[in-house]
Amino acid sequence: MTLLNASPDPVDLTGWHLQDRLGKRSAVPPRLLPAGACLIVRLGGGAQLGNHGGEISLLDAEHLKVDGVSYTAEQAGREGWSVVF
């Protein structure tokens, strides 16, 4: 999964998580993401992308939803593709 900081300011990702539609979470590596930069995040621990489509949300350190994306079964079946926030 690829996170893109589209804002004009750096974002501190400390304490941030990715959450699947079942509420399971995976931690985002704690770091400062510069404006315009990308970060590849591998899901581990809890959150999973379902093979039949679904949703994944990006939560900040206060567990508030910052962004999210829905994907289809067709998109989930594409090996090696990234889901971009």
Residue, then its C-alpha position, 0 to 999 in steps of 0.5 A: m500500500t502506498l501513502l502519498n502526502a499530497s499536503p504542502d506540509p510534512v506529516d508526522l505518522t507516529g501512532w498512525h494505523l491502517q484499518d480494514r473494514l472489520g476494524k483490524r489495524s496495522a501500524v504505519p511506520p512512525r516517521l515524518l513524511p515530507a510534503g509530496a513524498c510517498l511511503i510504501v506500507r506493508l500490511g502486517g499484524g491485523a488489517q487485511l485486504g479482502n479478495h472480494g473488495g472492501e475498504i481500508s482507512l488511514l487513522d491518525a494517532e487519535h484514531l480519527k479517520v484521515d482518509g480511506v479508499s474502497y476497492t473492488a474484487e477486480q482491483a484486489g486480484r491485481e498482484g503487485w498493484s498498490v492502493v494509493f491514499 
